């Protein structure tokens, strides 16, 4: 799965880990996050994230 980087605070969303503090289970692809999901560190929206190059 692709890892995503927040352009605001550099937080990484790793689908393998999910976002347990926000109720997002491990294995949840970025595309499957709820539309209202925000960065757990800075509150940025999904639009503020971009795919990281391997």
mmCIF file of the N, C-alpha and C atoms, coordinates in Angstrom:
data_MODEL
# 
_entry.id   MODEL 
# 
loop_
_atom_site.group_PDB 
_atom_site.id 
_atom_site.type_symbol 
_atom_site.label_atom_id 
_atom_site.label_alt_id 
_atom_site.label_comp_id 
_atom_site.label_asym_id 
_atom_site.label_entity_id 
_atom_site.label_seq_id 
_atom_site.pdbx_PDB_ins_code 
_atom_site.Cartn_x 
_atom_site.Cartn_y 
_atom_site.Cartn_z 
_atom_site.occupancy 
_atom_site.B_iso_or_equiv 
_atom_site.pdbx_formal_charge 
_atom_site.auth_seq_id 
_atom_site.auth_comp_id 
_atom_site.auth_asym_id 
_atom_site.auth_atom_id 
_atom_site.pdbx_PDB_model_num 
ATOM 1   N N  . UNK A 1 1  ? 0.836   -1.191 0.000  1.00 0.00 ? 1  UNK A N  1 
ATOM 2   C CA . UNK A 1 1  ? 0.000   0.000  0.000  1.00 0.00 ? 1  UNK A CA 1 
ATOM 3   C C  . UNK A 1 1  ? 0.876   1.248  0.000  1.00 0.00 ? 1  UNK A C  1 
ATOM 4   N N  . UNK A 1 2  ? 0.361   2.304  -0.568 1.00 0.00 ? 2  UNK A N  1 
ATOM 5   C CA . UNK A 1 2  ? 1.089   3.571  -0.680 1.00 0.00 ? 2  UNK A CA 1 
ATOM 6   C C  . UNK A 1 2  ? 1.003   4.356  0.621  1.00 0.00 ? 2  UNK A C  1 
ATOM 7   N N  . UNK A 1 3  ? 2.096   4.987  0.982  1.00 0.00 ? 3  UNK A N  1 
ATOM 8   C CA . UNK A 1 3  ? 2.158   5.845  2.168  1.00 0.00 ? 3  UNK A CA 1 
ATOM 9   C C  . UNK A 1 3  ? 1.913   7.284  1.721  1.00 0.00 ? 3  UNK A C  1 
ATOM 10  N N  . UNK A 1 4  ? 1.214   8.056  2.549  1.00 0.00 ? 4  UNK A N  1 
ATOM 11  C CA . UNK A 1 4  ? 0.875   9.443  2.226  1.00 0.00 ? 4  UNK A CA 1 
ATOM 12  C C  . UNK A 1 4  ? 1.483   10.389 3.243  1.00 0.00 ? 4  UNK A C  1 
ATOM 13  N N  . UNK A 1 5  ? 1.895   11.569 2.764  1.00 0.00 ? 5  UNK A N  1 
ATOM 14  C CA . UNK A 1 5  ? 2.553   12.580 3.585  1.00 0.00 ? 5  UNK A CA 1 
ATOM 15  C C  . UNK A 1 5  ? 1.712   13.844 3.644  1.00 0.00 ? 5  UNK A C  1 
ATOM 16  N N  . UNK A 1 6  ? 1.516   14.374 4.856  1.00 0.00 ? 6  UNK A N  1 
ATOM 17  C CA . UNK A 1 6  ? 0.803   15.639 5.026  1.00 0.00 ? 6  UNK A CA 1 
ATOM 18  C C  . UNK A 1 6  ? 1.720   16.776 4.598  1.00 0.00 ? 6  UNK A C  1 
ATOM 19  N N  . UNK A 1 7  ? 1.254   17.602 3.669  1.00 0.00 ? 7  UNK A N  1 
ATOM 20  C CA . UNK A 1 7  ? 2.046   18.734 3.183  1.00 0.00 ? 7  UNK A CA 1 
ATOM 21  C C  . UNK A 1 7  ? 2.134   19.868 4.198  1.00 0.00 ? 7  UNK A C  1 
ATOM 22  N N  . UNK A 1 8  ? 1.305   19.823 5.243  1.00 0.00 ? 8  UNK A N  1 
ATOM 23  C CA . UNK A 1 8  ? 1.294   20.888 6.244  1.00 0.00 ? 8  UNK A CA 1 
ATOM 24  C C  . UNK A 1 8  ? 2.300   20.605 7.367  1.00 0.00 ? 8  UNK A C  1 
ATOM 25  N N  . UNK A 1 9  ? 2.263   19.361 7.912  1.00 0.00 ? 9  UNK A N  1 
ATOM 26  C CA . UNK A 1 9  ? 3.094   19.077 9.092  1.00 0.00 ? 9  UNK A CA 1 
ATOM 27  C C  . UNK A 1 9  ? 4.031   17.880 8.920  1.00 0.00 ? 9  UNK A C  1 
ATOM 28  N N  . UNK A 1 10 ? 4.015   17.257 7.740  1.00 0.00 ? 10 UNK A N  1 
ATOM 29  C CA . UNK A 1 10 ? 4.864   16.101 7.436  1.00 0.00 ? 10 UNK A CA 1 
ATOM 30  C C  . UNK A 1 10 ? 4.484   14.826 8.175  1.00 0.00 ? 10 UNK A C  1 
ATOM 31  N N  . UNK A 1 11 ? 3.274   14.764 8.709  1.00 0.00 ? 11 UNK A N  1 
ATOM 32  C CA . UNK A 1 11 ? 2.752   13.528 9.308  1.00 0.00 ? 11 UNK A CA 1 
ATOM 33  C C  . UNK A 1 11 ? 2.599   12.495 8.201  1.00 0.00 ? 11 UNK A C  1 
ATOM 34  N N  . UNK A 1 12 ? 2.902   11.251 8.496  1.00 0.00 ? 12 UNK A N  1 
ATOM 35  C CA . UNK A 1 12 ? 2.766   10.175 7.517  1.00 0.00 ? 12 UNK A CA 1 
ATOM 36  C C  . UNK A 1 12 ? 1.528   9.352  7.850  1.00 0.00 ? 12 UNK A C  1 
ATOM 37  N N  . UNK A 1 13 ? 0.703   9.077  6.825  1.00 0.00 ? 13 UNK A N  1 
ATOM 38  C CA . UNK A 1 13 ? -0.368  8.112  6.981  1.00 0.00 ? 13 UNK A CA 1 
ATOM 39  C C  . UNK A 1 13 ? 0.093   6.823  6.326  1.00 0.00 ? 13 UNK A C  1 
ATOM 40  N N  . UNK A 1 14 ? 0.262   5.797  7.145  1.00 0.00 ? 14 UNK A N  1 
ATOM 41  C CA . UNK A 1 14 ? 0.670   4.479  6.674  1.00 0.00 ? 14 UNK A CA 1 
ATOM 42  C C  . UNK A 1 14 ? -0.541  3.553  6.783  1.00 0.00 ? 14 UNK A C  1 
ATOM 43  N N  . UNK A 1 15 ? -1.086  3.106  5.656  1.00 0.00 ? 15 UNK A N  1 
ATOM 44  C CA . UNK A 1 15 ? -2.264  2.238  5.696  1.00 0.00 ? 15 UNK A CA 1 
ATOM 45  C C  . UNK A 1 15 ? -2.057  0.975  6.531  1.00 0.00 ? 15 UNK A C  1 
ATOM 46  N N  . UNK A 1 16 ? -0.840  0.483  6.603  1.00 0.00 ? 16 UNK A N  1 
ATOM 47  C CA . UNK A 1 16 ? -0.576  -0.719 7.395  1.00 0.00 ? 16 UNK A CA 1 
ATOM 48  C C  . UNK A 1 16 ? -0.848  -0.473 8.877  1.00 0.00 ? 16 UNK A C  1 
ATOM 49  N N  . UNK A 1 17 ? -0.682  0.778  9.320  1.00 0.00 ? 17 UNK A N  1 
ATOM 50  C CA . UNK A 1 17 ? -0.914  1.132  10.725 1.00 0.00 ? 17 UNK A CA 1 
ATOM 51  C C  . UNK A 1 17 ? -2.293  1.714  10.957 1.00 0.00 ? 17 UNK A C  1 
ATOM 52  N N  . UNK A 1 18 ? -2.883  2.333  9.939  1.00 0.00 ? 18 UNK A N  1 
ATOM 53  C CA . UNK A 1 18 ? -4.168  3.006  10.095 1.00 0.00 ? 18 UNK A CA 1 
ATOM 54  C C  . UNK A 1 18 ? -4.014  4.227  10.992 1.00 0.00 ? 18 UNK A C  1 
ATOM 55  N N  . UNK A 1 19 ? -5.097  4.621  11.638 1.00 0.00 ? 19 UNK A N  1 
ATOM 56  C CA . UNK A 1 19 ? -5.100  5.746  12.583 1.00 0.00 ? 19 UNK A CA 1 
ATOM 57  C C  . UNK A 1 19 ? -6.000  5.352  13.752 1.00 0.00 ? 19 UNK A C  1 
ATOM 58  N N  . UNK A 1 20 ? -5.486  4.470  14.619 1.00 0.00 ? 20 UNK A N  1 
ATOM 59  C CA . UNK A 1 20 ? -6.313  3.926  15.698 1.00 0.00 ? 20 UNK A CA 1 
ATOM 60  C C  . UNK A 1 20 ? -6.946  4.997  16.587 1.00 0.00 ? 20 UNK A C  1 
ATOM 61  N N  . UNK A 1 21 ? -6.268  6.108  16.803 1.00 0.00 ? 21 UNK A N  1 
ATOM 62  C CA . UNK A 1 21 ? -6.815  7.172  17.647 1.00 0.00 ? 21 UNK A CA 1 
ATOM 63  C C  . UNK A 1 21 ? -8.070  7.793  17.032 1.00 0.00 ? 21 UNK A C  1 
ATOM 64  N N  . UNK A 1 22 ? -8.205  7.674  15.709 1.00 0.00 ? 22 UNK A N  1 
ATOM 65  C CA . UNK A 1 22 ? -9.376  8.207  15.012 1.00 0.00 ? 22 UNK A CA 1 
ATOM 66  C C  . UNK A 1 22 ? -10.356 7.104  14.605 1.00 0.00 ? 22 UNK A C  1 
ATOM 67  N N  . UNK A 1 23 ? -10.094 5.881  15.080 1.00 0.00 ? 23 UNK A N  1 
ATOM 68  C CA . UNK A 1 23 ? -10.982 4.772  14.762 1.00 0.00 ? 23 UNK A CA 1 
ATOM 69  C C  . UNK A 1 23 ? -10.755 4.161  13.392 1.00 0.00 ? 23 UNK A C  1 
ATOM 70  N N  . UNK A 1 24 ? -9.592  4.419  12.795 1.00 0.00 ? 24 UNK A N  1 
ATOM 71  C CA . UNK A 1 24 ? -9.265  3.870  11.476 1.00 0.00 ? 24 UNK A CA 1 
ATOM 72  C C  . UNK A 1 24 ? -8.423  2.607  11.675 1.00 0.00 ? 24 UNK A C  1 
ATOM 73  N N  . UNK A 1 25 ? -8.939  1.490  11.247 1.00 0.00 ? 25 UNK A N  1 
ATOM 74  C CA . UNK A 1 25 ? -8.286  0.200  11.460 1.00 0.00 ? 25 UNK A CA 1 
ATOM 75  C C  . UNK A 1 25 ? -7.045  0.037  10.590 1.00 0.00 ? 25 UNK A C  1 
ATOM 76  N N  . UNK A 1 26 ? -6.051  -0.708 11.087 1.00 0.00 ? 26 UNK A N  1 
ATOM 77  C CA . UNK A 1 26 ? -4.899  -1.049 10.243 1.00 0.00 ? 26 UNK A CA 1 
ATOM 78  C C  . UNK A 1 26 ? -5.380  -1.736 8.964  1.00 0.00 ? 26 UNK A C  1 
ATOM 79  N N  . UNK A 1 27 ? -4.710  -1.443 7.868  1.00 0.00 ? 27 UNK A N  1 
ATOM 80  C CA . UNK A 1 27 ? -5.076  -2.013 6.582  1.00 0.00 ? 27 UNK A CA 1 
ATOM 81  C C  . UNK A 1 27 ? -6.036  -1.148 5.785  1.00 0.00 ? 27 UNK A C  1 
ATOM 82  N N  . UNK A 1 28 ? -6.428  0.023  6.337  1.00 0.00 ? 28 UNK A N  1 
ATOM 83  C CA . UNK A 1 28 ? -7.350  0.915  5.634  1.00 0.00 ? 28 UNK A CA 1 
ATOM 84  C C  . UNK A 1 28 ? -6.579  1.765  4.626  1.00 0.00 ? 28 UNK A C  1 
ATOM 85  N N  . UNK A 1 29 ? -6.886  1.584  3.355  1.00 0.00 ? 29 UNK A N  1 
ATOM 86  C CA . UNK A 1 29 ? -6.236  2.368  2.299  1.00 0.00 ? 29 UNK A CA 1 
ATOM 87  C C  . UNK A 1 29 ? -6.623  3.838  2.429  1.00 0.00 ? 29 UNK A C  1 
ATOM 88  N N  . UNK A 1 30 ? -5.730  4.725  2.023  1.00 0.00 ? 30 UNK A N  1 
ATOM 89  C CA . UNK A 1 30 ? -5.985  6.168  2.097  1.00 0.00 ? 30 UNK A CA 1 
ATOM 90  C C  . UNK A 1 30 ? -7.281  6.528  1.381  1.00 0.00 ? 30 UNK A C  1 
ATOM 91  N N  . UNK A 1 31 ? -7.513  5.914  0.225  1.00 0.00 ? 31 UNK A N  1 
ATOM 92  C CA . UNK A 1 31 ? -8.709  6.196  -0.565 1.00 0.00 ? 31 UNK A CA 1 
ATOM 93  C C  . UNK A 1 31 ? -9.990  5.828  0.188  1.00 0.00 ? 31 UNK A C  1 
ATOM 94  N N  . UNK A 1 32 ? -9.882  4.917  1.137  1.00 0.00 ? 32 UNK A N  1 
ATOM 95  C CA . UNK A 1 32 ? -11.044 4.457  1.884  1.00 0.00 ? 32 UNK A CA 1 
ATOM 96  C C  . UNK A 1 32 ? -11.267 5.202  3.197  1.00 0.00 ? 32 UNK A C  1 
ATOM 97  N N  . UNK A 1 33 ? -10.412 6.172  3.488  1.00 0.00 ? 33 UNK A N  1 
ATOM 98  C CA . UNK A 1 33 ? -10.633 6.992  4.683  1.00 0.00 ? 33 UNK A CA 1 
ATOM 99  C C  . UNK A 1 33 ? -11.901 7.813  4.493  1.00 0.00 ? 33 UNK A C  1 
ATOM 100 N N  . UNK A 1 34 ? -12.633 8.083  5.564  1.00 0.00 ? 34 UNK A N  1 
ATOM 101 C CA . UNK A 1 34 ? -13.828 8.929  5.429  1.00 0.00 ? 34 UNK A CA 1 
ATOM 102 C C  . UNK A 1 34 ? -13.459 10.303 4.861  1.00 0.00 ? 34 UNK A C  1 
ATOM 103 N N  . UNK A 1 35 ? -14.375 10.908 4.123  1.00 0.00 ? 35 UNK A N  1 
ATOM 104 C CA . UNK A 1 35 ? -14.110 12.216 3.521  1.00 0.00 ? 35 UNK A CA 1 
ATOM 105 C C  . UNK A 1 35 ? -13.811 13.283 4.559  1.00 0.00 ? 35 UNK A C  1 
ATOM 106 N N  . UNK A 1 36 ? -14.326 13.099 5.780  1.00 0.00 ? 36 UNK A N  1 
ATOM 107 C CA . UNK A 1 36 ? -14.108 14.111 6.818  1.00 0.00 ? 36 UNK A CA 1 
ATOM 108 C C  . UNK A 1 36 ? -12.903 13.803 7.714  1.00 0.00 ? 36 UNK A C  1 
ATOM 109 N N  . UNK A 1 37 ? -12.124 12.765 7.357  1.00 0.00 ? 37 UNK A N  1 
ATOM 110 C CA . UNK A 1 37 ? -10.919 12.442 8.117  1.00 0.00 ? 37 UNK A CA 1 
ATOM 111 C C  . UNK A 1 37 ? -9.925  13.583 7.983  1.00 0.00 ? 37 UNK A C  1 
ATOM 112 N N  . UNK A 1 38 ? -9.229  13.892 9.072  1.00 0.00 ? 38 UNK A N  1 
ATOM 113 C CA . UNK A 1 38 ? -8.213  14.948 9.059  1.00 0.00 ? 38 UNK A CA 1 
ATOM 114 C C  . UNK A 1 38 ? -6.927  14.424 9.672  1.00 0.00 ? 38 UNK A C  1 
ATOM 115 N N  . UNK A 1 39 ? -5.838  15.102 9.385  1.00 0.00 ? 39 UNK A N  1 
ATOM 116 C CA . UNK A 1 39 ? -4.532  14.754 9.931  1.00 0.00 ? 39 UNK A CA 1 
ATOM 117 C C  . UNK A 1 39 ? -4.613  14.767 11.461 1.00 0.00 ? 39 UNK A C  1 
ATOM 118 N N  . UNK A 1 40 ? -4.163  13.699 12.108 1.00 0.00 ? 40 UNK A N  1 
ATOM 119 C CA . UNK A 1 40 ? -4.246  13.646 13.564 1.00 0.00 ? 40 UNK A CA 1 
ATOM 120 C C  . UNK A 1 40 ? -3.320  14.641 14.262 1.00 0.00 ? 40 UNK A C  1 
ATOM 121 N N  . UNK A 1 41 ? -2.323  15.154 13.561 1.00 0.00 ? 41 UNK A N  1 
ATOM 122 C CA . UNK A 1 41 ? -1.394  16.106 14.184 1.00 0.00 ? 41 UNK A CA 1 
ATOM 123 C C  . UNK A 1 41 ? -1.805  17.562 13.991 1.00 0.00 ? 41 UNK A C  1 
ATOM 124 N N  . UNK A 1 42 ? -2.249  17.918 12.761 1.00 0.00 ? 42 UNK A N  1 
ATOM 125 C CA . UNK A 1 42 ? -2.484  19.343 12.488 1.00 0.00 ? 42 UNK A CA 1 
ATOM 126 C C  . UNK A 1 42 ? -3.901  19.667 12.030 1.00 0.00 ? 42 UNK A C  1 
ATOM 127 N N  . UNK A 1 43 ? -4.707  18.640 11.747 1.00 0.00 ? 43 UNK A N  1 
ATOM 128 C CA . UNK A 1 43 ? -6.086  18.886 11.327 1.00 0.00 ? 43 UNK A CA 1 
ATOM 129 C C  . UNK A 1 43 ? -6.256  19.169 9.846  1.00 0.00 ? 43 UNK A C  1 
ATOM 130 N N  . UNK A 1 44 ? -5.187  18.981 9.053  1.00 0.00 ? 44 UNK A N  1 
ATOM 131 C CA . UNK A 1 44 ? -5.279  19.195 7.609  1.00 0.00 ? 44 UNK A CA 1 
ATOM 132 C C  . UNK A 1 44 ? -6.216  18.159 6.990  1.00 0.00 ? 44 UNK A C  1 
ATOM 133 N N  . UNK A 1 45 ? -6.840  18.500 5.877  1.00 0.00 ? 45 UNK A N  1 
ATOM 134 C CA . UNK A 1 45 ? -7.761  17.588 5.202  1.00 0.00 ? 45 UNK A CA 1 
ATOM 135 C C  . UNK A 1 45 ? -7.016  16.576 4.339  1.00 0.00 ? 45 UNK A C  1 
ATOM 136 N N  . UNK A 1 46 ? -7.746  15.604 3.826  1.00 0.00 ? 46 UNK A N  1 
ATOM 137 C CA . UNK A 1 46 ? -7.145  14.602 2.948  1.00 0.00 ? 46 UNK A CA 1 
ATOM 138 C C  . UNK A 1 46 ? -6.508  15.242 1.720  1.00 0.00 ? 46 UNK A C  1 
ATOM 139 N N  . UNK A 1 47 ? -7.049  16.361 1.265  1.00 0.00 ? 47 UNK A N  1 
ATOM 140 C CA . UNK A 1 47 ? -6.502  17.041 0.091  1.00 0.00 ? 47 UNK A CA 1 
ATOM 141 C C  . UNK A 1 47 ? -5.091  17.568 0.335  1.00 0.00 ? 47 UNK A C  1 
ATOM 142 N N  . UNK A 1 48 ? -4.703  17.695 1.599  1.00 0.00 ? 48 UNK A N  1 
ATOM 143 C CA . UNK A 1 48 ? -3.375  18.199 1.940  1.00 0.00 ? 48 UNK A CA 1 
ATOM 144 C C  . UNK A 1 48 ? -2.327  17.091 2.014  1.00 0.00 ? 48 UNK A C  1 
ATOM 145 N N  . UNK A 1 49 ? -2.718  15.865 1.686  1.00 0.00 ? 49 UNK A N  1 
ATOM 146 C CA . UNK A 1 49 ? -1.793  14.736 1.677  1.00 0.00 ? 49 UNK A CA 1 
ATOM 147 C C  . UNK A 1 49 ? -1.415  14.383 0.244  1.00 0.00 ? 49 UNK A C  1 
ATOM 148 N N  . UNK A 1 50 ? -0.184  13.895 0.080  1.00 0.00 ? 50 UNK A N  1 
ATOM 149 C CA . UNK A 1 50 ? 0.238   13.411 -1.243 1.00 0.00 ? 50 UNK A CA 1 
ATOM 150 C C  . UNK A 1 50 ? 0.990   12.106 -1.079 1.00 0.00 ? 50 UNK A C  1 
ATOM 151 N N  . UNK A 1 51 ? 0.974   11.321 -2.149 1.00 0.00 ? 51 UNK A N  1 
ATOM 152 C CA . UNK A 1 51 ? 1.682   10.039 -2.148 1.00 0.00 ? 51 UNK A CA 1 
ATOM 153 C C  . UNK A 1 51 ? 3.161   10.276 -1.992 1.00 0.00 ? 51 UNK A C  1 
ATOM 154 N N  . UNK A 1 52 ? 3.798   9.406  -1.201 1.00 0.00 ? 52 UNK A N  1 
ATOM 155 C CA . UNK A 1 52 ? 5.258   9.466  -1.064 1.00 0.00 ? 52 UNK A CA 1 
ATOM 156 C C  . UNK A 1 52 ? 5.895   8.530  -2.060 1.00 0.00 ? 52 UNK A C  1 
ATOM 157 N N  . UNK A 1 53 ? 7.007   8.950  -2.597 1.00 0.00 ? 53 UNK A N  1 
ATOM 158 C CA . UNK A 1 53 ? 7.766   8.096  -3.506 1.00 0.00 ? 53 UNK A CA 1 
ATOM 159 C C  . UNK A 1 53 ? 8.521   7.046  -2.696 1.00 0.00 ? 53 UNK A C  1 
ATOM 160 N N  . UNK A 1 54 ? 8.584   5.851  -3.232 1.00 0.00 ? 54 UNK A N  1 
ATOM 161 C CA . UNK A 1 54 ? 9.351   4.780  -2.554 1.00 0.00 ? 54 UNK A CA 1 
ATOM 162 C C  . UNK A 1 54 ? 10.825  4.978  -2.770 1.00 0.00 ? 54 UNK A C  1 
# 
